Amino acid sequence: MIRVRIWVSGRVQGVWYRRSAQAKARELGITGWARNLIDGRVEMVCEGTEENMRAFLEWAGRGPFFARVSTMETQEEAYQGAFTLFEVREFGF
Protein backbone atom coordinates (compact mmCIF):
# COMPACT_ATOMS: atom_id res chain seq x y z
CA MET A 1 0.00 0.00 0.00
CA ILE A 2 1.20 3.50 -0.79
CA ARG A 3 0.24 7.09 -0.05
CA VAL A 4 0.61 9.93 -2.55
CA ARG A 5 -0.05 13.67 -2.27
CA ILE A 6 -1.04 15.20 -5.62
CA TRP A 7 -1.34 18.79 -6.81
CA VAL A 8 -2.98 19.47 -10.17
CA SER A 9 -2.97 22.82 -11.93
CA GLY A 10 -4.84 24.19 -14.92
CA ARG A 11 -8.58 24.40 -15.39
CA VAL A 12 -9.39 22.10 -12.48
CA GLN A 13 -11.84 24.13 -10.39
CA GLY A 14 -15.46 24.56 -11.40
CA VAL A 15 -15.32 21.59 -13.78
CA TRP A 16 -16.29 18.74 -11.41
CA TYR A 17 -12.68 17.66 -10.96
CA ARG A 18 -13.00 16.79 -7.24
CA ARG A 19 -16.30 14.90 -7.63
CA SER A 20 -14.95 13.03 -10.64
CA ALA A 21 -11.79 12.20 -8.67
CA GLN A 22 -13.98 10.87 -5.88
CA ALA A 23 -15.89 8.62 -8.30
CA LYS A 24 -12.67 7.35 -9.93
CA ALA A 25 -11.02 6.76 -6.54
CA ARG A 26 -13.99 4.81 -5.27
CA GLU A 27 -14.04 2.75 -8.48
CA LEU A 28 -10.36 1.87 -7.93
CA GLY A 29 -10.54 1.36 -4.15
CA ILE A 30 -8.43 4.47 -3.46
CA THR A 31 -9.10 6.28 -0.17
CA GLY A 32 -8.26 9.84 0.85
CA TRP A 33 -9.52 13.30 -0.05
CA ALA A 34 -9.49 16.11 -2.61
CA ARG A 35 -9.82 19.86 -2.00
CA ASN A 36 -9.56 23.10 -3.93
CA LEU A 37 -6.70 25.40 -3.04
CA ILE A 38 -7.00 29.17 -3.00
CA ASP A 39 -4.38 29.43 -5.79
CA GLY A 40 -6.60 27.51 -8.23
CA ARG A 41 -5.01 24.08 -7.87
CA VAL A 42 -6.59 20.89 -6.53
CA GLU A 43 -4.74 18.98 -3.82
CA MET A 44 -5.38 15.30 -3.12
CA VAL A 45 -4.03 12.82 -0.60
CA CYS A 46 -4.60 9.24 -1.69
CA GLU A 47 -3.88 5.77 -0.33
CA GLY A 48 -4.20 2.45 -2.11
CA THR A 49 -2.37 -0.33 -3.85
CA GLU A 50 0.50 0.58 -6.13
CA GLU A 51 -1.33 -0.78 -9.18
CA ASN A 52 -4.55 1.12 -8.46
CA MET A 53 -2.61 4.28 -7.62
CA ARG A 54 -0.91 4.14 -11.03
CA ALA A 55 -4.33 4.02 -12.68
CA PHE A 56 -5.60 6.88 -10.50
CA LEU A 57 -2.55 9.04 -11.28
CA GLU A 58 -3.05 8.41 -14.99
CA TRP A 59 -6.64 9.62 -14.65
CA ALA A 60 -5.61 12.60 -12.46
CA GLY A 61 -3.27 13.82 -15.20
CA ARG A 62 -6.28 14.15 -17.52
CA GLY A 63 -9.21 14.74 -15.18
CA PRO A 64 -12.86 14.88 -16.26
CA PHE A 65 -14.04 16.02 -19.70
CA PHE A 66 -14.13 19.78 -19.06
CA ALA A 67 -10.87 19.92 -17.09
CA ARG A 68 -7.56 20.89 -18.63
CA VAL A 69 -4.66 19.74 -16.48
CA SER A 70 -1.52 21.72 -17.24
CA THR A 71 0.76 20.27 -14.55
CA MET A 72 0.60 17.56 -11.95
CA GLU A 73 3.04 17.22 -9.06
CA THR A 74 3.21 14.17 -6.83
CA GLN A 75 4.95 13.41 -3.57
CA GLU A 76 5.04 9.94 -2.08
CA GLU A 77 4.48 9.89 1.68
CA ALA A 78 4.57 7.20 4.34
CA TYR A 79 1.46 5.02 4.15
CA GLN A 80 -0.76 5.58 7.19
CA GLY A 81 -4.00 3.70 6.51
CA ALA A 82 -5.76 6.85 7.66
CA PHE A 83 -8.88 6.77 5.48
CA THR A 84 -11.89 4.54 4.97
CA LEU A 85 -13.24 6.29 1.85
CA PHE A 86 -12.46 9.13 -0.55
CA GLU A 87 -14.08 12.45 0.32
CA VAL A 88 -14.37 15.90 -1.19
CA ARG A 89 -13.26 18.60 1.21
CA GLU A 90 -13.75 22.35 1.22
CA PHE A 91 -11.04 24.89 0.42
CA GLY A 92 -7.57 24.54 1.89
CA PHE A 93 -5.31 27.50 2.58
The 8 nearest C-alpha neighbors of each residue, nearest first, counted from 0:
[[1, 48, 47, 49, 78, 46, 2, 80],
 [0, 2, 78, 46, 47, 48, 49, 3],
 [1, 3, 46, 78, 76, 45, 75, 77],
 [2, 4, 75, 45, 74, 76, 44, 5],
 [5, 3, 44, 74, 73, 43, 75, 45],
 [6, 4, 73, 43, 42, 72, 44, 3],
 [5, 7, 42, 72, 71, 41, 73, 43],
 [8, 6, 71, 41, 40, 70, 72, 5],
 [9, 7, 40, 70, 69, 68, 71, 11],
 [10, 8, 68, 69, 11, 67, 70, 7],
 [9, 11, 67, 66, 12, 68, 8, 14],
 [10, 12, 66, 9, 16, 14, 8, 67],
 [13, 11, 14, 10, 16, 39, 35, 15],
 [12, 14, 15, 11, 16, 10, 66, 65],
 [13, 15, 12, 16, 65, 66, 11, 10],
 [16, 14, 18, 17, 13, 19, 12, 63],
 [15, 17, 19, 14, 18, 11, 20, 63],
 [18, 16, 20, 19, 15, 33, 21, 87],
 [19, 17, 21, 20, 15, 16, 22, 87],
 [18, 20, 22, 16, 21, 17, 15, 23],
 [21, 19, 17, 23, 18, 22, 24, 16],
 [20, 22, 18, 24, 19, 23, 85, 25],
 [21, 23, 19, 25, 20, 24, 26, 18],
 [24, 22, 26, 20, 25, 21, 19, 27],
 [25, 23, 29, 21, 27, 26, 22, 20],
 [24, 26, 28, 22, 27, 23, 29, 21],
 [25, 27, 23, 24, 28, 22, 29, 21],
 [28, 26, 24, 25, 29, 51, 23, 55],
 [27, 29, 25, 26, 24, 30, 47, 51],
 [30, 28, 24, 47, 27, 46, 25, 45],
 [31, 29, 85, 84, 46, 45, 82, 83],
 [32, 30, 85, 45, 44, 82, 46, 84],
 [31, 33, 86, 85, 43, 44, 87, 45],
 [32, 34, 43, 87, 42, 17, 88, 86],
 [35, 33, 88, 42, 41, 89, 90, 87],
 [34, 36, 41, 90, 40, 91, 42, 37],
 [37, 35, 91, 40, 38, 90, 39, 41],
 [36, 38, 39, 92, 35, 91, 90, 40],
 [39, 37, 36, 40, 35, 92, 41, 8],
 [40, 38, 37, 36, 12, 41, 35, 8],
 [39, 41, 8, 36, 7, 38, 35, 42],
 [42, 40, 35, 7, 34, 6, 36, 43],
 [43, 41, 6, 34, 5, 33, 35, 40],
 [44, 42, 33, 5, 32, 4, 45, 34],
 [43, 45, 4, 31, 32, 3, 5, 33],
 [44, 46, 31, 3, 2, 30, 43, 29],
 [47, 45, 2, 30, 1, 29, 31, 3],
 [48, 46, 29, 0, 1, 52, 49, 51],
 [47, 49, 0, 51, 50, 52, 1, 46],
 [48, 50, 52, 51, 1, 0, 53, 47],
 [51, 49, 53, 52, 48, 54, 47, 55],
 [52, 50, 54, 48, 53, 49, 27, 55],
 [51, 53, 55, 49, 54, 50, 48, 56],
 [54, 52, 56, 50, 51, 55, 57, 49],
 [53, 55, 57, 51, 52, 56, 58, 50],
 [56, 54, 52, 58, 57, 53, 59, 51],
 [57, 55, 59, 53, 58, 54, 52, 60],
 [56, 58, 54, 55, 60, 59, 53, 61],
 [57, 59, 55, 56, 61, 60, 62, 54],
 [60, 58, 56, 62, 61, 57, 55, 20],
 [59, 61, 58, 57, 62, 68, 56, 71],
 [62, 60, 59, 58, 68, 63, 67, 57],
 [61, 63, 59, 58, 66, 60, 16, 64],
 [64, 62, 66, 65, 16, 19, 61, 15],
 [63, 65, 66, 62, 67, 14, 61, 16],
 [66, 64, 14, 63, 67, 15, 62, 10],
 [67, 65, 11, 10, 63, 64, 62, 14],
 [66, 68, 10, 9, 69, 11, 65, 61],
 [69, 67, 9, 8, 70, 61, 10, 60],
 [68, 70, 9, 8, 67, 71, 7, 10],
 [71, 69, 8, 68, 7, 72, 9, 60],
 [70, 72, 7, 6, 60, 8, 73, 5],
 [73, 71, 6, 5, 7, 70, 74, 4],
 [74, 72, 5, 4, 6, 3, 75, 71],
 [73, 75, 4, 3, 76, 5, 72, 2],
 [74, 76, 3, 2, 4, 73, 77, 1],
 [77, 75, 2, 3, 78, 74, 4, 1],
 [76, 78, 2, 79, 75, 1, 3, 80],
 [79, 77, 2, 1, 80, 76, 0, 46],
 [78, 80, 81, 77, 2, 46, 82, 1],
 [81, 79, 82, 78, 46, 83, 0, 2],
 [80, 82, 79, 83, 31, 78, 46, 30],
 [83, 81, 31, 30, 84, 80, 85, 46],
 [82, 84, 30, 81, 85, 31, 80, 29],
 [85, 83, 30, 82, 31, 86, 25, 29],
 [86, 84, 30, 31, 32, 21, 25, 24],
 [87, 85, 32, 88, 31, 84, 21, 33],
 [88, 86, 33, 32, 34, 17, 18, 21],
 [87, 89, 34, 33, 86, 32, 90, 35],
 [88, 90, 34, 91, 35, 87, 33, 36],
 [91, 89, 35, 36, 34, 92, 88, 37],
 [92, 90, 36, 35, 34, 89, 37, 88],
 [91, 37, 36, 90, 38, 35, 89, 34]]
